[in-house]
Amino acid sequence: MPYDPSAFPPFAVTVDLVVLTVRRHALCALAVRRGESPFKGRWALPGGFVRADEDLAQAAARELAEETGLHAHDPAVPARDNGAHLEQLATYGDPERDPRMRVVSVAHLALAPDLPAPRAGGDASNARWAPVEELLQQDGYGRDGEAAAPLAFDHTRILSDGVERARSKIEYSSLATAFCPTEFTVGELRRVYEAVWAVALDPRNFHRKVTGTPGFLVPTGGTTTRQGGRPAQLFRAGGATLLNPPMLRPEV
């Protein structure tokens, strides 16, 4: 029998973005308030439908650029110069996840240094950086006196998966440098780990570990006083993508 595509129910494919950054020493995610149905008025992750002429990576990179102005980097290369680490996270295909029709979402994780306030685009009426702990509260998320509600669709689950991916990957890879500017201090890198893991780390032990891990950091020869106090040595990300030994997450 010849293949008959009309024998199969149609479905759409979207990309959703877990965009993480560190702001004011807290791990934050980009959240948008939906301006259209379904879930009008609810907060959600940014994303959109995959266009007919796009593959998944192109769609994710386009959405990232539209929402943040960032360009996607190769996952094996630390983010630099208005760029962000972007990698595929997971696929979500519950038949009931979208009330409009059968929609499969391929979620992506994006990591970038501290970014300015976002501007809403597409079908979003508002956009903001919000601490992930607030977005993942059991009763949902709300701000400025609005009623708290879970994120739209299954975005609470997607965000939770993205946060755990980031927390796990900075243990054994150099991915934490994607949250830093091109040149950074060990103290700034430590605050990234503290924000992502939500723990306090011993400064001396951390300095010894990161500077003693081959290929993790490379001295630039410069110093900075932007954090106050004595001049601190500046580093950039080294060529290592995997850390040996790994930076194990403290048990809390």
The 8 nearest C-alpha neighbors of each residue, nearest first, counted from 0:
[[1, 2, 3, 4, 6, 5, 7, 8],
 [2, 0, 3, 4, 6, 5, 7, 8],
 [1, 3, 4, 0, 6, 5, 7, 8],
 [2, 4, 5, 6, 1, 7, 0, 8],
 [3, 5, 6, 7, 2, 8, 9, 1],
 [6, 4, 7, 3, 8, 9, 2, 1],
 [7, 5, 4, 3, 8, 2, 9, 1],
 [6, 8, 5, 4, 9, 3, 10, 2],
 [7, 9, 10, 6, 5, 4, 101, 100],
 [10, 8, 7, 11, 101, 5, 100, 4],
 [9, 11, 101, 102, 8, 100, 12, 103],
 [10, 12, 102, 103, 101, 13, 9, 48],
 [13, 11, 103, 102, 104, 49, 48, 10],
 [14, 12, 48, 104, 49, 47, 103, 105],
 [13, 15, 105, 104, 106, 46, 47, 59],
 [16, 14, 46, 106, 45, 107, 44, 105],
 [17, 15, 107, 45, 46, 18, 106, 108],
 [16, 18, 108, 158, 109, 161, 107, 19],
 [19, 17, 109, 28, 29, 16, 110, 108],
 [20, 18, 28, 110, 27, 109, 17, 111],
 [19, 21, 27, 111, 113, 112, 26, 110],
 [20, 22, 26, 25, 113, 27, 24, 191],
 [23, 21, 24, 25, 113, 20, 27, 26],
 [22, 24, 25, 21, 26, 113, 194, 27],
 [23, 25, 22, 194, 21, 190, 26, 191],
 [26, 24, 194, 22, 21, 23, 27, 130],
 [27, 25, 21, 194, 195, 130, 20, 131],
 [28, 26, 130, 129, 131, 20, 19, 21],
 [29, 27, 19, 18, 128, 129, 131, 30],
 [28, 30, 128, 18, 127, 129, 44, 19],
 [31, 29, 44, 127, 43, 126, 128, 28],
 [32, 30, 126, 43, 42, 125, 123, 44],
 [33, 31, 42, 125, 123, 41, 124, 40],
 [32, 34, 123, 39, 40, 35, 41, 124],
 [33, 35, 124, 123, 122, 39, 40, 32],
 [36, 34, 39, 33, 122, 37, 38, 123],
 [37, 35, 39, 38, 34, 33, 40, 99],
 [36, 38, 39, 35, 98, 99, 97, 33],
 [37, 39, 36, 41, 151, 40, 33, 35],
 [40, 38, 36, 35, 33, 34, 37, 41],
 [39, 41, 33, 32, 34, 38, 42, 35],
 [42, 40, 32, 38, 39, 33, 151, 43],
 [43, 41, 32, 150, 31, 151, 33, 30],
 [44, 42, 150, 151, 31, 30, 32, 154],
 [43, 45, 30, 31, 16, 154, 15, 46],
 [46, 44, 16, 15, 31, 43, 30, 47],
 [47, 45, 15, 14, 16, 62, 44, 13],
 [46, 48, 13, 14, 49, 15, 62, 45],
 [47, 49, 13, 12, 50, 14, 46, 11],
 [50, 48, 13, 58, 12, 53, 47, 51],
 [51, 49, 53, 52, 48, 58, 54, 12],
 [50, 52, 53, 49, 54, 48, 58, 12],
 [51, 53, 50, 54, 49, 57, 58, 55],
 [54, 52, 50, 51, 57, 58, 49, 55],
 [53, 55, 57, 56, 58, 52, 49, 50],
 [54, 56, 58, 57, 59, 53, 49, 14],
 [57, 55, 59, 58, 54, 60, 53, 87],
 [58, 56, 60, 54, 55, 59, 53, 61],
 [57, 59, 61, 55, 56, 60, 49, 53],
 [58, 60, 56, 62, 61, 57, 14, 63],
 [59, 61, 63, 57, 58, 62, 71, 56],
 [62, 60, 58, 64, 63, 59, 57, 65],
 [61, 63, 65, 59, 64, 60, 66, 46],
 [64, 62, 60, 66, 61, 65, 67, 59],
 [63, 65, 68, 69, 61, 67, 62, 66],
 [66, 64, 62, 63, 68, 67, 61, 120],
 [65, 67, 63, 64, 62, 68, 120, 119],
 [68, 66, 69, 64, 63, 65, 117, 118],
 [69, 67, 64, 65, 66, 70, 63, 81],
 [70, 68, 64, 82, 67, 81, 83, 63],
 [71, 69, 82, 64, 83, 72, 81, 68],
 [70, 72, 83, 85, 82, 60, 84, 69],
 [73, 71, 84, 83, 78, 74, 82, 85],
 [72, 74, 75, 76, 71, 84, 85, 77],
 [75, 73, 76, 84, 86, 85, 72, 77],
 [74, 76, 73, 240, 77, 72, 84, 174],
 [75, 77, 73, 74, 78, 72, 84, 240],
 [78, 76, 177, 79, 84, 176, 75, 174],
 [77, 79, 83, 177, 82, 84, 72, 76],
 [80, 78, 82, 181, 81, 77, 83, 180],
 [79, 81, 82, 78, 181, 180, 83, 70],
 [82, 80, 69, 79, 70, 83, 78, 68],
 [83, 81, 70, 69, 79, 78, 80, 71],
 [84, 82, 111, 78, 71, 110, 72, 85],
 [83, 85, 110, 72, 78, 109, 74, 71],
 [86, 84, 109, 108, 71, 74, 83, 72],
 [87, 85, 108, 107, 74, 88, 109, 84],
 [86, 88, 107, 108, 106, 89, 85, 105],
 [87, 89, 107, 106, 108, 86, 161, 90],
 [90, 88, 106, 105, 87, 91, 107, 157],
 [91, 89, 105, 104, 106, 92, 103, 88],
 [92, 90, 104, 103, 93, 105, 89, 106],
 [91, 93, 103, 94, 104, 90, 102, 96],
 [92, 94, 96, 95, 91, 103, 102, 101],
 [95, 93, 101, 96, 92, 102, 97, 103],
 [96, 94, 93, 97, 98, 101, 100, 92],
 [95, 97, 93, 152, 94, 153, 98, 92],
 [96, 98, 99, 95, 100, 102, 152, 101],
 [99, 97, 100, 95, 96, 37, 101, 152],
 [100, 98, 97, 101, 37, 102, 36, 96],
 [99, 101, 98, 102, 97, 10, 11, 95],
 [100, 102, 10, 94, 11, 97, 103, 99],
 [103, 101, 11, 12, 10, 100, 97, 104],
 [102, 104, 92, 12, 91, 13, 11, 105],
 [105, 103, 13, 91, 14, 12, 90, 106],
 [106, 104, 90, 14, 89, 13, 91, 15],
 [107, 105, 15, 88, 14, 89, 16, 104],
 [106, 108, 87, 88, 16, 86, 17, 15],
 [107, 109, 17, 86, 85, 88, 16, 18],
 [108, 110, 85, 18, 84, 17, 19, 83],
 [111, 109, 19, 84, 83, 18, 20, 177],
 [110, 112, 83, 178, 20, 177, 113, 84],
 [113, 111, 178, 179, 20, 180, 114, 177],
 [114, 112, 21, 20, 22, 111, 115, 178],
 [113, 115, 112, 116, 20, 111, 117, 22],
 [116, 114, 117, 113, 67, 128, 118, 22],
 [115, 117, 127, 114, 118, 128, 126, 67],
 [118, 116, 127, 126, 115, 67, 119, 66],
 [117, 119, 126, 120, 116, 66, 125, 67],
 [118, 120, 126, 125, 123, 124, 117, 31],
 [121, 119, 123, 122, 118, 66, 65, 124],
 [120, 122, 123, 119, 124, 47, 65, 34],
 [121, 123, 34, 35, 33, 120, 124, 119],
 [124, 122, 33, 34, 32, 120, 121, 119],
 [123, 125, 34, 32, 33, 119, 122, 126],
 [126, 124, 119, 32, 31, 123, 127, 118],
 [127, 125, 31, 119, 30, 117, 118, 32],
 [126, 128, 30, 29, 117, 129, 31, 116],
 [127, 129, 29, 28, 27, 30, 130, 116],
 [128, 130, 27, 28, 131, 127, 29, 30],
 [131, 129, 27, 132, 133, 26, 25, 28],
 [130, 132, 134, 27, 133, 28, 135, 129],
 [131, 133, 135, 130, 134, 136, 26, 27],
 [134, 132, 131, 136, 135, 130, 140, 129],
 [133, 135, 131, 140, 132, 136, 130, 139],
 [136, 134, 132, 133, 131, 137, 155, 139],
 [137, 135, 139, 133, 138, 134, 132, 140],
 [136, 138, 139, 135, 149, 140, 134, 133],
 [139, 137, 136, 148, 147, 149, 140, 135],
 [140, 138, 149, 148, 147, 136, 137, 134],
 [139, 141, 147, 134, 148, 149, 133, 136],
 [142, 140, 147, 145, 146, 148, 139, 144],
 [141, 143, 145, 144, 140, 147, 146, 133],
 [144, 142, 145, 141, 146, 147, 140, 127],
 [143, 145, 142, 146, 141, 147, 140, 148],
 [146, 144, 141, 142, 143, 147, 140, 148],
 [147, 145, 141, 148, 144, 142, 140, 139],
 [146, 148, 141, 140, 139, 145, 138, 149],
 [149, 147, 139, 140, 138, 150, 146, 141],
 [150, 148, 139, 140, 151, 138, 155, 147],
 [149, 151, 43, 42, 155, 154, 148, 41],
 [152, 150, 43, 154, 41, 38, 42, 153],
 [151, 153, 154, 96, 97, 150, 43, 38],
 [154, 152, 155, 156, 151, 96, 157, 150],
 [153, 155, 157, 156, 152, 150, 158, 151],
 [156, 154, 158, 157, 150, 153, 159, 135],
 [155, 157, 159, 154, 158, 153, 160, 161],
 [158, 156, 154, 160, 159, 155, 161, 153],
 [159, 157, 161, 155, 160, 156, 154, 17],
 [158, 160, 156, 162, 161, 157, 155, 163],
 [161, 159, 157, 163, 158, 162, 164, 156],
 [160, 162, 158, 164, 159, 163, 108, 17],
 [163, 161, 165, 159, 164, 160, 158, 166],
 [162, 164, 166, 160, 165, 161, 167, 159],
 [163, 165, 161, 167, 162, 166, 168, 160],
 [166, 164, 162, 168, 163, 167, 161, 169],
 [167, 165, 163, 164, 168, 169, 196, 195],
 [166, 168, 164, 165, 170, 169, 163, 171],
 [169, 167, 165, 170, 172, 171, 166, 164],
 [170, 168, 172, 174, 175, 171, 167, 166],
 [171, 169, 246, 168, 247, 167, 245, 172],
 [170, 172, 245, 242, 169, 168, 241, 246],
 [173, 171, 241, 242, 169, 240, 174, 168],
 [172, 174, 240, 175, 176, 169, 241, 215],
 [173, 175, 176, 169, 172, 177, 168, 77],
 [176, 174, 177, 169, 173, 178, 191, 192],
 [175, 177, 179, 178, 174, 173, 236, 77],
 [178, 176, 78, 175, 77, 179, 174, 111],
 [177, 179, 112, 111, 176, 175, 20, 110],
 [180, 178, 112, 176, 177, 183, 181, 188],
 [181, 179, 182, 112, 183, 178, 79, 177],
 [180, 182, 79, 235, 179, 183, 80, 236],
 [183, 181, 235, 180, 234, 233, 184, 179],
 [182, 184, 233, 234, 180, 187, 235, 179],
 [185, 183, 233, 187, 186, 234, 232, 188],
 [184, 186, 188, 187, 189, 206, 183, 234],
 [185, 187, 189, 184, 188, 190, 202, 206],
 [186, 188, 184, 190, 189, 185, 183, 191],
 [187, 189, 185, 191, 186, 190, 184, 192],
 [190, 188, 186, 192, 191, 187, 185, 193],
 [189, 191, 193, 187, 188, 192, 194, 186],
 [192, 190, 188, 194, 189, 193, 195, 187],
 [191, 193, 189, 195, 190, 194, 196, 188],
 [192, 194, 190, 198, 197, 196, 191, 199],
 [193, 195, 25, 197, 191, 26, 192, 196],
 [196, 194, 192, 26, 197, 193, 166, 191],
 [195, 197, 193, 198, 194, 192, 166, 248],
 [198, 196, 194, 193, 195, 199, 192, 25],
 [199, 197, 193, 196, 200, 194, 249, 251],
 [198, 200, 193, 201, 197, 190, 194, 196],
 [201, 199, 202, 198, 193, 205, 189, 204],
 [200, 202, 204, 203, 205, 199, 206, 189],
 [203, 201, 205, 204, 200, 206, 186, 189],
 [204, 202, 206, 205, 201, 207, 208, 200],
 [205, 203, 207, 206, 201, 202, 208, 200],
 [204, 206, 208, 202, 203, 207, 201, 209],
 [207, 205, 203, 204, 208, 209, 210, 202],
 [206, 208, 204, 205, 210, 209, 211, 203],
 [209, 207, 205, 211, 206, 210, 212, 204],
 [208, 210, 212, 211, 206, 207, 205, 215],
 [209, 211, 207, 212, 208, 206, 216, 215],
 [210, 212, 208, 209, 207, 213, 206, 215],
 [211, 213, 209, 210, 215, 208, 214, 243],
 [214, 212, 215, 211, 243, 239, 242, 210],
 [213, 215, 239, 237, 238, 216, 212, 217],
 [214, 216, 237, 239, 213, 212, 236, 173],
 [217, 215, 237, 236, 235, 214, 234, 210],
 [216, 218, 237, 234, 235, 236, 219, 215],
 [219, 217, 234, 220, 233, 235, 216, 232],
 [220, 218, 234, 221, 233, 217, 235, 182],
 [221, 219, 218, 233, 222, 232, 234, 217],
 [222, 220, 233, 219, 232, 223, 218, 234],
 [221, 223, 232, 233, 231, 230, 220, 224],
 [222, 224, 230, 231, 225, 232, 233, 221],
 [223, 225, 230, 227, 226, 231, 229, 228],
 [226, 224, 227, 223, 230, 228, 231, 222],
 [227, 225, 224, 228, 223, 231, 187, 230],
 [228, 226, 224, 225, 229, 230, 223, 231],
 [229, 227, 224, 230, 226, 231, 225, 223],
 [228, 230, 231, 224, 227, 223, 226, 222],
 [231, 229, 224, 223, 222, 228, 232, 227],
 [232, 230, 222, 223, 229, 224, 184, 233],
 [231, 233, 222, 184, 221, 223, 234, 230],
 [234, 232, 184, 222, 183, 221, 219, 182],
 [235, 233, 218, 219, 217, 183, 182, 184],
 [234, 236, 182, 217, 216, 181, 237, 183],
 [235, 237, 216, 217, 215, 176, 238, 234],
 [238, 236, 216, 215, 214, 217, 239, 235],
 [237, 239, 214, 240, 236, 215, 216, 76],
 [238, 240, 214, 215, 241, 237, 173, 242],
 [239, 241, 173, 172, 238, 242, 75, 174],
 [242, 240, 172, 239, 171, 173, 243, 245],
 [243, 241, 245, 171, 172, 244, 173, 240],
 [244, 242, 245, 212, 241, 171, 213, 246],
 [243, 245, 242, 246, 212, 171, 247, 208],
 [246, 244, 171, 242, 243, 170, 247, 172],
 [247, 245, 170, 171, 248, 244, 169, 242],
 [248, 246, 170, 245, 249, 171, 244, 169],
 [247, 249, 170, 250, 246, 196, 167, 166],
 [250, 248, 251, 247, 198, 196, 200, 199],
 [249, 251, 248, 247, 198, 196, 197, 199],
 [250, 249, 198, 248, 197, 196, 199, 200]]
